Amino acid sequence: MAKIVRIQFSTAGKLYDFTAGKANVKAGDRVIVETERGKSIGQVVAGPIEVDDALVPEGTKPVQRLAEVADLATLAANTAKEKEAHKLCLTRIKERGMDMKLVKVEYLFDGSKAIFYFTADGRVDFRELVKDLAHAFHTRIEMRQIGVRDESKMVGGIGICGRELCCSSYLREFEPVSVKMAKEQNLALNPSKISGQCGRLLCCLSYEFDTYCSLRKGLPKCGKRVQCGCHDGEVVKVNVLEQTVTLKTTDDSLVVLKGEDIAPENVSDRVKKPPMGKGEQQGGDKGKSQGPGKQRRNRPVDVKERKKEKPQ
């Protein structure tokens, strides 16, 4: 049996599986592991969980050891370097007039590389900028362009709900969000109301979408005709949470019915007026008199004859 632990390298970051190995680790511990980018320090989020050796994915690496005081000191020193690199990079960007926005600087744990995250509308030629940074910090430089959602995740902030952004607090992966989700929940399609700090649709629109879809299944849609008991009318409003519908009857009165009282066989499409045929339309036009602007005046006969005569 092997012990598997799940480790994150940043708050609300992606989780990676490692074997516990000989280290006695638990959730919340800081550990040193070997990754594709070299030696890194991460935090145990879940585990250890015992699984069969045959179920362990190939290439899963073990935890090397628990983080020591010297490792935490190295992490603090890298954080100070990141702030210095961020300040210098901003200065160089302004001096060169580059159309890009620097978001974050990340130093690898061993200091072998510095990664500069930025956003831009298009492609940016940053070759000269990389030379300046490499000359200043004497390490490998990587410029990585990210999207607006990744920017919000790195920077963080407070959402319109008054709480910390979901993406920077606990949301590890971005789910696709569409305007259909807002419509299904009867939300106002105001961009300022349904957009987050990143300018994209709110991630929380997807949280209750499935619930609204399941609750709406037993309710007739707006525009349907419903016959329930002594009530007969057209659905003009649907309240998904209260499971009620509002009917507008033939005498223009409003009646609220519970969804459970409406049988599917009592719901029908709205009766549409038959389209007017060509013959009916032409027949109706015959009886109409032409307007005064379209009446043709009968000119005297002598005027017509004079027009026919050509001058010699």
N, C-alpha and C positions, 0 to 999 in steps of 0.2 A: 504494500500500500504506500502511496505517495501523498504528501501533504502539499496542498495548493493554497497559495495566498494571492490576493488581488491587491495591486499596488497602483497608486496614482502619483504622478510627478508634479501636478499642479492642482489647485483647487477646482473641483468640478471637471477635471481633465479625464481623458480616456483611461480606462482600467486595463492593466496588463497582468497576465498570469505568470507567476514564478513558483518554483518549488521551494518549500521552506528549507530543505537541506538539513544541515546540522544545527542551524540557528533556531533558537527557541523564541519565536516571534508571536505577537498577538496584534489585534487591531489597534491602530494608533501609534505603533512603533515606527521610528525612522530607521531605514535600512539602506545598505549599500548593495547595489546590483550592477551587473554588467549588461549594457544594452548595445544596440547597433551604433549609437553615438559615443560609446565608451562608458566609462564608469559614471554612475549617476546615483543620486540620493533620492529616495522616494518614501512614501508613507503607506503603511499597510492599512487598507480599508476594510477588508473582509478576510476571514480565514483564521487559522488554517483549516482546510477541509480535506478529509481523507478520501481519496479516489483510487480506483484500481490502476495499477501501473500501465495497463494496456490502454486506458482512456486518457492518459497524459499526452497532450499534443507533442509531436516531434519538434525538437529544438527548444523546448522550454528550459530556461536557464534557472539555476538555483540562486537563492539569496546568499550573498557572500558573508555578511555579518551585520550586526546592529551598528547603527551610526554612533560614533564616539564624539567626545567634546571637540576634538580637532576637526572632525568632519563638519560639525555645525559652525565652527569658526571659519572654515573655508567657504561654506555657504554664505555666511554674512559678508565675507570679503568680496565674493562674487556679486552680491547685491549692490555693494558700494561701487564696484567697477561698472555695473550696468547703469547706474545713475550718471556716472561720469561720462560713459560712452554715449548715453542718450543726449546729454547736454551738448557734447561736442558735435555729434551728428546733426543736431538741429541747427547749430551755427553754420556748419558747412552747407547744409541744404539751402539756407537763406542766402548765403553768399553766392552760391551758384544759381539761385533762382529756379530751383527744380520743382516741378509740379508733382509733389508727393507729400504724404503725411506720415511722419514717423509715429508708430504706435507703441512699440516696446523693444527693449534690447534684452537678450537672454545670453548669458555666459554658460557654457557647459561646465559641469562640476570640476573637471580637471583643467579648465581654462584654456583648452586647445582651440576653441572656436567661439566667436561671438556672432549671434544671429540677430539681425536687425529686421523687425517686422514693420511693414509699411503698407499703406493703401494708396491707390492712384487710379485715375479714370482710364488710363491706357498704359502702354508700355513706356518705361522710363530708362534712359541711358545713364546708369549709375557707375560706369567704369572708373571715372575719375574720382568719384566719391569713395569707392572701395579702396583706391590707392591711398587717399588721405587717411582713411580709418586704419588701414593696415600699417601705415607708417607711424601713426600715433600710438597704437596699442600693441604692435608687434605680435599679432596673432592672426589666425585665419578669419576672414570676414565672409559672412553669407548674408545676402539681401533676399528676403522672402516676402513676396506680395501676398496679402490676405484679403478676404472680403469684409464687408461692413459688419456682418454678424460676428465674425471672429474678432473684429476690433472691439465690439461691445463686450464680448466674453472676456477679453484681456483687460480692458480698462475698468469694466464694472460700472455701477451706478445704481440709481433708484428709479424704478419704473413708475408709470402713472398710477399704479395701485398703491404706491407708498412703501413698497417692499423692495428688497434688493433684487436685482435682475435675476431671472431664473437661470439664464445661461452662465452667469458668473458665480452662482451660489450652489446649484446642484445639477443643472441640466447638462449631461455629458455629451449628448449628440443632438444635432438639430433635426427636427422632424419637418417634413414638408407642410406648409400652411397655405390655404387658398381662401379666396373671398367667399366661396360656397359655405365655409364653416361659419363665417360671420352671418351670412344670410339665414342659415339654418337655425341660428340662435336669436334671430330677430334683433340683431344689433344694428345701430345706425352706421351706414357705410360712409362714415366721415374719416378721411385718412388720419386726422389728428387724434381720433379716438381709438382706432384699431391698429395703429402703427406703434412700434417700440422705439427705443433710443437709436437703434440702427437704421430706422427709416423703413424697415420691412414690416410685414404683418406680425402681430403679436404671437409669440409662441404659445401663449395660454389659450388661444382660440381653439387649439386642437384638444385641450384637456377634456372638455365636456361634449365634444362633437358627437362621439359615439352614443352617449347617453341621450342627447336630443334626438338623434336619428331613431333610436329604439322606442322612445316615448311617442314620437310622432307617427309611428307605423299604424296605430289603431285609431288615428284621428283623420277625419276628412279634410281635404285641402280647401283653401279659400276658393270660392267660385262654384263649389259643388252644391247640388240641391239635395236637401235632407228632408225626409218625412219621418217624424218621430211622434207617435201618438196623435194628438190634435194639432201639432205644429208642423208647418210645411213652409220651407223658405230656403234662402241661399246663405251659405257660410260666408261671413264677412270678417271673422276674426277667429284665430286659433290660439289658445293659451296652452302651451306644451307642458309647463310645470304644473299647472292646476288641472290639466287633462279636461279642459272644457272648450266648447266652441260656441260662437255667437251667431245666431240665425237672424236674418232679416226677412220677415214674413211678407206676404202679399199686401198687408195693410201698413207696411213700413214700420212695424214695431220690432224691437230687438228682444230676442229670447236666448237665454244662456242654458245650454244643455251639457250634461256630463258625457264624456266620450264613451263610457261603458254602457250608456243607455242607447247608443246609436248602433244598430245592427248594420253590417256591411251591405245587406240587400236593400236597405232603405236609403242608400246613397247613390245618386245618379249624377250624370253630367248636366250642366245648365242647358236649358232648352234655348236653342239659337233660332233666330228668325230666319226663315228661308230666304235665300238671295233672290232678288227680283230678276225675272227673265228678260231677254232682249225684246220679246214681243210686248211684254207689259210695259217696259220702259218706253218703247216707241209709241205705244198706244196712249200712254199718259202724256207724251209730249205733243201728240196731235191736238189734244183738246186745249193746250195752252196757247195763249196768244203771244206773239212775239213782242218783245219790249219795244218801246218807242225808238230806241237807238238802232234797232235792227229792222224796222219797217222800211220797205222799199217804196219810194214815192213814185207815183205814176205821172210821168212827164207828158206834156201835151204832144199830140201827133206831129204838129208842125215843127217842134224842136227836134224830133227824131229824124224827120225828112231833111231838115237843114244840115244835120250832122253827116248824113249820107252824101250830100252834094259836095263834091270836091271843087276847090277853087280852080278856075281856068288859068 
